Amino acid sequence: LMIIIFTDKKTKCGTEISDILYRCIPKRQTDFDIVTEYSENIDFPPGSIGVCEDSNSEALKSLMKNCVPVISCGMNGKNTVTLSSVGGSSALVSLQRTLTDIYGRDKEPAEFRIRLTHSRSPFAVAAAAAVLLLLGITPDEF
């Protein structure tokens, strides 16, 4: 399984996502890649899952063209992972629909508090939470 996170290279989201994930993921579980430059013609490894903002039409087209499952992240209720609130040292992340992790376990819709060491963009927090959930790590476990 490869989790591919699409983010805009003009923002610092890629760095923010990496910072959150490398703080939270055990060293053996780093099966994710952050992509900042892409087109519709990306070749995805078998078993890939995409994580992107619902407004990222180029990434969504590429994922759909290649039949890659997508977890959308953002601030509105139609996304799979949203933020209920963001404070200085934490954010409340909401899983809007059931998600199956890499171990085949279902994560039911719920809210999770994620601790932050710095101010982060909403997409970075939501995308990091999505990756953690996919890896079987409940955000409020760390």
Secondary structure, 3 states (H helix, E strand, C coil): CEEEEECCCCCCHHHHHHHHHHHHCCCCCCCEEEECCCCCCCCCCCCEEEEEECCCHHHHHHHHHCCCCEEEEECCCCCCEEEEEECCCEEEEEECCCEECCCCCEECCEEEEEECCCCCCHHHHHHHHHHHHHCCCCHHHC
